[in-house]
Amino acid sequence: MPNKVRINRKADYALAFSCRKEDILSVYEKVSLGGHGYNLSQTTDAFTKRVALFSGLEVKQSNGGNTEALAQLAIWLTAGLERTKLLGELNGEHFPVDQLQPMIGWTVVGHDWHSYIAYRALHEGQDRVYVEGPIETLAVSTRSYYGIFKLLDLINRVKEFAERVYWPWLRDEVLKAML
């Protein structure tokens, strides 16, 4: 896939669709791992660039780093949206930004987890990236058992969205030209 713009970025941690699942592995074999060799993600790591990433985490120590964590996460999420759009355009047609699914990310500073949602939209005819957050109702702290269980519930909900909505959309709408 020719790169018009360099969009490779890293996050401290990323959630990927596992190649241990047979239906996902079959897509990877056709598109990236054994097939065309396309990069599915915005990273440069030899393996990770060939799997689809859904969410990223930026982790910093508790003595600061909120702004830096958010800046790095926003860049990573934006690069992911751009990579997905470029994959959708491999068939030679324009992929509308309003059809891109949002990406979810977290900053983790010490014990405090903050959730963000990144999406692309047209505003006054211009393609823009929006990173919304921190989303207060999804803020979590791992200083208590309650916070840990709330975090586990949040991660499970994100997993459900990834498996039931994001992956089928990615496979059927974005990667369909390569399958």
Salt bridges, closest charged atoms under 4 A:
GLU68 OE2 - LYS60 NZ 3.68
GLU82 OE1 - ARG120 NH1 2.56
GLU89 OE2 - LYS85 NZ 2.55
GLU89 OE2 - HIS94 ND1 3.51
ASP112 OD1 - ARG143 NH1 2.75
GLU124 OE2 - HIS123 NE2 3.74
ASP127 OD2 - ARG120 NH2 2.14
ASP153 OD2 - ARG157 NE 2.82
GLU160 OE2 - LYS159 NZ 3.92
GLU160 OE1 - ARG164 NE 2.98
GLU163 OE2 - LYS21 NZ 3.45
GLU163 OE1 - LYS159 NZ 3.49
ASP172 OD1 - ARG171 NE 2.79
GLU173 OE1 - LYS176 NZ 3.99
